[in-house]
């Protein structure tokens, strides 16, 4: 996602990091799970393409938007910016190296309208080590090569049959971030 990621608003990238932390990698998420946060624009520096966002607790965050953010000039102080971060179930789990793995399919879809907005989605396949398998949910907890811990609900129980802690597998999952901007009511 490096080429697509370099074109995404710094606001969205910073938010993905903070929302992913909020989502807690320890909690398995399903298709309906999402983390939502809404901010109010309190200041705009058009020259620097920077917006200051205030959350519900009064904390402010300065975020820079790249030139690829279309309709930046439509942003106004008082607008609300809503982010929805989704992490899907694992759609495929297979023994590491058993099938070619495609990693990093990404896309950006812009929302039509006067205000900026859109969805950034990425499907990823990565080789991980199984830490735990829960056939009741069904879900898996894994550790990535760089040491991060993730948990996923699994779409089909058959994907985890026979797996145990210590197994290396390829997991395919999708992440998405939707950003919308609305004028104050």
C-alpha positions as a Markdown table, in Angstrom:
| # | Residue | x | y | z |
|---|---|---|---|---|
| 1 | Unk | 0.0 | 0.0 | 0.0 |
| 2 | Unk | 3.0 | 2.3 | -0.1 |
| 3 | Unk | 2.1 | 4.0 | -3.3 |
| 4 | Unk | -1.5 | 4.5 | -2.4 |
| 5 | Unk | -0.6 | 5.3 | 1.2 |
| 6 | Unk | 1.7 | 8.1 | 0.1 |
| 7 | Unk | -1.3 | 9.8 | -1.5 |
| 8 | Unk | -3.6 | 9.5 | 1.5 |
| 9 | Unk | -4.3 | 12.5 | 3.7 |
| 10 | Unk | -2.0 | 12.6 | 6.7 |
| 11 | Unk | -5.2 | 13.0 | 8.7 |
| 12 | Unk | -6.4 | 9.6 | 7.7 |
| 13 | Unk | -3.1 | 7.9 | 8.2 |
| 14 | Unk | -2.7 | 9.3 | 11.7 |
| 15 | Unk | -6.2 | 8.4 | 12.5 |
| 16 | Unk | -5.8 | 4.8 | 11.3 |
| 17 | Unk | -3.0 | 4.4 | 13.8 |
| 18 | Unk | -4.9 | 5.9 | 16.7 |
| 19 | Unk | -8.1 | 4.0 | 15.9 |
| 20 | Unk | -6.3 | 0.7 | 15.4 |
| 21 | Unk | -5.0 | 1.3 | 18.9 |
| 22 | Unk | -8.5 | 2.0 | 20.2 |
| 23 | Unk | -9.8 | -1.1 | 18.4 |
| 24 | Unk | -7.3 | -3.1 | 20.4 |
| 25 | Unk | -5.6 | -5.9 | 18.5 |
| 26 | Unk | -6.5 | -8.2 | 21.3 |
| 27 | Unk | -10.3 | -8.1 | 20.4 |
| 28 | Unk | -11.5 | -10.2 | 17.5 |
| 29 | Unk | -13.6 | -8.1 | 15.2 |
| 30 | Unk | -16.4 | -9.3 | 12.9 |
| 31 | Unk | -17.9 | -7.9 | 9.7 |
| 32 | Unk | -20.1 | -5.5 | 11.7 |
| 33 | Unk | -17.5 | -4.2 | 14.1 |
| 34 | Unk | -16.2 | -0.8 | 13.5 |
| 35 | Unk | -14.6 | 2.0 | 15.5 |
| 36 | Unk | -16.1 | 5.4 | 14.9 |
| 37 | Unk | -14.8 | 8.8 | 16.0 |
| 38 | Unk | -16.1 | 12.2 | 15.2 |
| 39 | Unk | -14.1 | 15.5 | 15.4 |
| 40 | Unk | -14.9 | 19.1 | 14.8 |
| 41 | Unk | -12.7 | 21.3 | 12.7 |
| 42 | Unk | -11.6 | 24.2 | 14.9 |
| 43 | Unk | -9.0 | 25.8 | 12.6 |
| 44 | Unk | -7.7 | 25.5 | 9.0 |
| 45 | Unk | -4.3 | 26.7 | 7.7 |
| 46 | Unk | -4.9 | 26.6 | 3.9 |
| 47 | Unk | -1.3 | 27.4 | 3.1 |
| 48 | Unk | 0.0 | 24.5 | 5.1 |
| 49 | Unk | -3.0 | 22.3 | 4.3 |
| 50 | Unk | -3.4 | 21.7 | 8.0 |
| 51 | Unk | -6.7 | 21.2 | 9.9 |
| 52 | Unk | -7.0 | 21.3 | 13.7 |
| 53 | Unk | -9.5 | 18.7 | 14.9 |
| 54 | Unk | -11.1 | 18.6 | 18.4 |
| 55 | Unk | -12.5 | 15.4 | 19.8 |
| 56 | Unk | -15.4 | 15.1 | 22.2 |
| 57 | Unk | -13.1 | 15.3 | 25.2 |
| 58 | Unk | -11.7 | 18.6 | 24.0 |
| 59 | Unk | -8.3 | 17.2 | 22.8 |
| 60 | Unk | -7.0 | 18.8 | 19.6 |
| 61 | Unk | -5.0 | 17.2 | 16.8 |
| 62 | Unk | -3.3 | 19.1 | 14.0 |
| 63 | Unk | -3.3 | 17.0 | 10.8 |
| 64 | Unk | -1.8 | 17.8 | 7.4 |
| 65 | Unk | -3.6 | 16.8 | 4.2 |
| 66 | Unk | -1.6 | 16.0 | 1.1 |
| 67 | Unk | -2.4 | 17.7 | -2.2 |
| 68 | Unk | -4.2 | 14.5 | -3.2 |
| 69 | Unk | -7.1 | 15.4 | -0.9 |
| 70 | Unk | -9.6 | 16.8 | -3.3 |
| 71 | Unk | -12.0 | 19.6 | -2.2 |
| 72 | Unk | -9.7 | 20.6 | 0.7 |
| 73 | Unk | -10.9 | 24.2 | 0.1 |
| 74 | Unk | -14.5 | 23.2 | 0.9 |
| 75 | Unk | -13.6 | 22.5 | 4.5 |
| 76 | Unk | -14.9 | 25.0 | 7.0 |
| 77 | Unk | -14.4 | 25.7 | 10.7 |
| 78 | Unk | -17.2 | 23.9 | 12.5 |
| 79 | Unk | -17.5 | 21.0 | 10.0 |
| 80 | Unk | -17.5 | 17.6 | 11.5 |
| 81 | Unk | -15.2 | 14.9 | 10.3 |
| 82 | Unk | -16.2 | 11.3 | 11.0 |
| 83 | Unk | -13.9 | 8.3 | 10.7 |
| 84 | Unk | -15.0 | 4.7 | 10.6 |
| 85 | Unk | -12.3 | 2.0 | 10.8 |
| 86 | Unk | -13.4 | -1.5 | 9.9 |
| 87 | Unk | -11.4 | -4.7 | 10.1 |
| 88 | Unk | -13.0 | -7.7 | 8.6 |
| 89 | Unk | -12.9 | -11.4 | 9.4 |
| 90 | Unk | -10.0 | -13.4 | 8.1 |
| 91 | Unk | -11.3 | -14.6 | 4.7 |
| 92 | Unk | -8.5 | -17.2 | 4.2 |
| 93 | Unk | -6.1 | -19.1 | 6.4 |
| 94 | Unk | -3.7 | -21.6 | 4.9 |
| 95 | Unk | -0.4 | -23.2 | 5.8 |
| 96 | Unk | 2.4 | -20.8 | 5.1 |
| 97 | Unk | 3.8 | -21.2 | 1.6 |
| 98 | Unk | 1.0 | -23.6 | 0.5 |
| 99 | Unk | -0.4 | -21.2 | -2.1 |
| 100 | Unk | 0.8 | -18.0 | -3.6 |
| 101 | Unk | -0.1 | -15.1 | -1.4 |
| 102 | Unk | -1.1 | -11.7 | -2.9 |
| 103 | Unk | -0.5 | -8.9 | -0.4 |
| 104 | Unk | -1.3 | -5.3 | -0.4 |
| 105 | Unk | -4.2 | -4.9 | -2.8 |
| 106 | Unk | -5.4 | -1.3 | -2.0 |
| 107 | Unk | -7.8 | 1.1 | -3.3 |
| 108 | Unk | -9.2 | 4.6 | -2.6 |
| 109 | Unk | -12.8 | 5.5 | -3.5 |
| 110 | Unk | -13.7 | 9.2 | -3.3 |
| 111 | Unk | -17.2 | 10.2 | -2.1 |
| 112 | Unk | -19.0 | 12.6 | -4.5 |
| 113 | Unk | -20.2 | 15.9 | -3.2 |
| 114 | Unk | -19.0 | 19.3 | -2.1 |
| 115 | Unk | -16.9 | 18.1 | 0.9 |
| 116 | Unk | -13.9 | 15.8 | 0.9 |
| 117 | Unk | -14.5 | 12.2 | 1.8 |
| 118 | Unk | -14.0 | 8.6 | 0.7 |
| 119 | Unk | -12.9 | 5.1 | 1.7 |
| 120 | Unk | -9.5 | 3.6 | 1.8 |
| 121 | Unk | -9.5 | -0.2 | 1.7 |
| 122 | Unk | -6.7 | -2.7 | 1.7 |
| 123 | Unk | -6.7 | -6.5 | 1.5 |
| 124 | Unk | -3.6 | -8.0 | 3.0 |
| 125 | Unk | -2.1 | -11.4 | 3.2 |
| 126 | Unk | 0.7 | -11.9 | 5.7 |
| 127 | Unk | 2.5 | -14.9 | 7.2 |
| 128 | Unk | 1.9 | -15.1 | 11.0 |
| 129 | Unk | 2.4 | -17.5 | 13.8 |
| 130 | Unk | -0.7 | -18.9 | 15.5 |
| 131 | Unk | -0.8 | -18.0 | 19.2 |
| 132 | Unk | -4.3 | -19.3 | 20.0 |
| 133 | Unk | -7.3 | -20.9 | 18.3 |
| 134 | Unk | -10.8 | -20.5 | 19.6 |
| 135 | Unk | -13.2 | -22.8 | 17.6 |
| 136 | Unk | -16.2 | -21.5 | 19.6 |
| 137 | Unk | -16.1 | -18.0 | 18.2 |
| 138 | Unk | -14.4 | -19.0 | 15.7 |
| 139 | Unk | -11.2 | -16.9 | 15.9 |
| 140 | Unk | -7.5 | -17.0 | 15.9 |
| 141 | Unk | -4.9 | -14.9 | 17.7 |
| 142 | Unk | -1.6 | -14.5 | 15.9 |
| 143 | Unk | 1.8 | -12.8 | 16.1 |
| 144 | Unk | 3.2 | -11.1 | 13.0 |
| 145 | Unk | 6.9 | -11.3 | 12.0 |
| 146 | Unk | 7.5 | -7.8 | 13.5 |
| 147 | Unk | 6.0 | -8.9 | 16.9 |
| 148 | Unk | 2.5 | -7.3 | 16.6 |
| 149 | Unk | -0.4 | -9.4 | 18.0 |
| 150 | Unk | -3.7 | -9.5 | 16.1 |
| 151 | Unk | -6.9 | -11.4 | 16.5 |
| 152 | Unk | -9.5 | -12.2 | 13.8 |
| 153 | Unk | -12.8 | -13.8 | 13.7 |
| 154 | Unk | -12.8 | -16.5 | 11.0 |
| 155 | Unk | -15.4 | -16.7 | 8.3 |
| 156 | Unk | -15.4 | -20.5 | 8.0 |
| 157 | Unk | -14.6 | -22.8 | 10.9 |
| 158 | Unk | -13.0 | -25.2 | 8.5 |
| 159 | Unk | -10.1 | -22.7 | 8.0 |
| 160 | Unk | -8.9 | -23.3 | 11.5 |
| 161 | Unk | -9.4 | -27.1 | 11.8 |
| 162 | Unk | -6.1 | -28.7 | 12.8 |
| 163 | Unk | -4.3 | -25.5 | 13.6 |
| 164 | Unk | -2.5 | -25.1 | 16.9 |
| 165 | Unk | -0.3 | -22.6 | 18.7 |
| 166 | Unk | 3.1 | -22.3 | 16.9 |
| 167 | Unk | 1.8 | -23.1 | 13.4 |
| 168 | Unk | 2.9 | -20.7 | 10.7 |
| 169 | Unk | 0.0 | -19.7 | 8.3 |
| 170 | Unk | -0.9 | -17.1 | 5.7 |
| 171 | Unk | -3.9 | -15.0 | 6.8 |
| 172 | Unk | -5.8 | -12.8 | 4.3 |
| 173 | Unk | -7.9 | -10.0 | 5.8 |
| 174 | Unk | -9.3 | -6.6 | 4.9 |
| 175 | Unk | -9.0 | -3.2 | 6.6 |
| 176 | Unk | -11.0 | -0.1 | 5.6 |
| 177 | Unk | -11.2 | 3.5 | 6.7 |
| 178 | Unk | -14.2 | 5.7 | 5.7 |
| 179 | Unk | -13.9 | 9.4 | 6.1 |
| 180 | Unk | -16.8 | 11.8 | 5.8 |
| 181 | Unk | -17.2 | 15.5 | 6.3 |
| 182 | Unk | -20.4 | 17.3 | 7.1 |
| 183 | Unk | -21.4 | 20.9 | 7.7 |
| 184 | Unk | -22.7 | 21.8 | 11.1 |
| 185 | Unk | -26.5 | 21.4 | 11.5 |
